[in-house]
Amino acid sequence: MTTPLRSGLIAAALALILDQASKLWLLFVFDIGHRGTVNVTPFFDLVLAWNTGISYGWFQTDSPAGAAILLAIKAVAVVLLAIWMARSHTLLATTGLGLIIGGAIGNAIDRFAYGAVVDFALFHLRFAGKTYSWYVFNLADVAIVAGVIALLYDSFFGKSAAKAP
């Protein structure tokens, strides 16, 4: 197994393990469902949100058929990303793809186990009497975003990008 592929597999495994461990701990040890919103800092809270859609809550569905369709789409995406990762030649792109795969599998496990994705991290800013919030997210989402950033960086500034006409 080549070094870039190994790093992609390790990134996928770490993203998946950290994501699932954080969610299991929050749900069953910390019991966030009964605690409600937990203020961690003036700009960060832990809050339980069940996302029945895809990224940023798009395509919300409560039906079993809708959940099955989202799982099928995610499975196809993971297979295609794994093929891309196996063919990738740069460490950064392969690691980025591994992060995306690990995050996608982590959220798919939630959808299969609970019927929705467990989101819990909420950044917010209070200014002039109003609260401005970002979407509630989880570590799988962080891994996916980091993986996309790695792919973009590799595409624009990597060795292959430097050689492109």
N, C-alpha and C positions, 0 to 999 in steps of 0.2 A: 504494500500500500504506500503510495507516495505521500510525502510530507504534507503538501497542501490538503489532500483529501483527509488525512488523519486529523489535521487541525480543524477542518470543517466538521468532521464527526464529533470531535471533542467539544467544539463550540455548540453544536446541536444538543449534545447530551447535557452539558452544563446549563444551557438555557432552559432545557426541559426540567431538569432536576431542581434548579433554583426556583423556577416558576411554580412547579407543583408543590414543593416543600413550603414555600411562602403561603400559598393558598390553603393547604391542609392545616398549617399552623394557625393561620388567621381564623379559619372556619371552626376547627375542632379543639384547639388548645386555648387560643386567645378568646374565642367565642365572639367574634365581631358582630355576628348576627343579633346577639342580645345586648351588646354594648352600645350600639348605635354609632354615631360619629365620635371619633376619638381625636381630639386636637393634639397633634404631636409638636408642631411649631406654629407660630403665628401665620404661616403661609402653607402649611401642609397638614392634611387630616387623613386618617384612615376611616373609610366608610365602605360599607358593603353595597355593591351594585351588581345586579344580575343582568348581563347584557345578552339579549336573545337575538341580536343582529350580528353584523360583522363590524369592522373597524369603525370607531366613533359612533356606534349604535345605528349605523345605516342598515336598512333592510330588516327591521325588527320583525320577528315572527314568533308566535306562541304555539303554532301548530306543529305536530310531530312531522308532518310532511315537509314543512318549511325547514325544520331543523335537519331532517335527513338530506335535503337538497344542499343546505349549507355545508354539512359534513362531507357530502360527495364532492362538492367543488373544492373544499379544502384538501381532500385526499388527492384529487387530481393535481392540484397546485403543488403539494408536497412531493409527489412523484416527479413532476416536471422540474422542480427546483433541485431534487436529488440528482437527476440526470445532468442538469447544468453544473452542479457542484462536482460531480464525478469527472466532468470534462474540463473543468476550470484549471488554469495553469498558474494562477497567482495566489499567494497565501492570503492576501486581503480579501479578494473576491470569494475564495472558498470558505474562509472564516465567516464572512458576511452571509453567505448562503446558508451556512450551518446555523447561524443565529436565527435567521428567518425560519428555517425548517423547525428548529427546536421550539421557537415561539408558537408557530402554527400548530405543532403537535400538542403543545401544552394547552392552548385554547380549545383544540378539538377534543382533548380528554375531558375538559370541563363540560363542553356541550354534550358529550356522550354520557357523562356521569350525572350531571345536574340538569341538563336541558338548556343551560345558559352558561355563559362565560363569567367567571368570578372576577370582578374588578374591585379594586380597593384603594388605590392611591389617588388623592385629590390635591392638586396644587391650586391655590387661590390667592387673590390679592384684595385686600380691603382698602378702598380709596374713596374719600369724600362721601362716606356713608353708604357706599355700595360695595358689593362683593363681586369680583370678577373671577370666574373659575374656568379651569381647563377641564377636559373630559376626565372621567374616572378611568383609570387604567390599571394594568398589572405588569409583572415582570416579563411575561411573554410579549406584551406590547412593546416594552422597552427593548427587548432583544430584536424584535422585528424592525423597529425604527433604526436601531444601531446597525443591523445588517444591511438595510437599505442605504444608510449613509456610507457604510464601507463599500458597497457596490458602486455608488455614485462617485466616491472619491477614487476608487480604482479605475473607473471608466474614464474620468477626466484627467487624472494625474498619475495613473499607474504606468508601468513599462509599456504596455500595449498602446495606451493613449499617446505616449510620447513618440512612438514610431508611426502613428497614423498620419496620413498625408494631410 
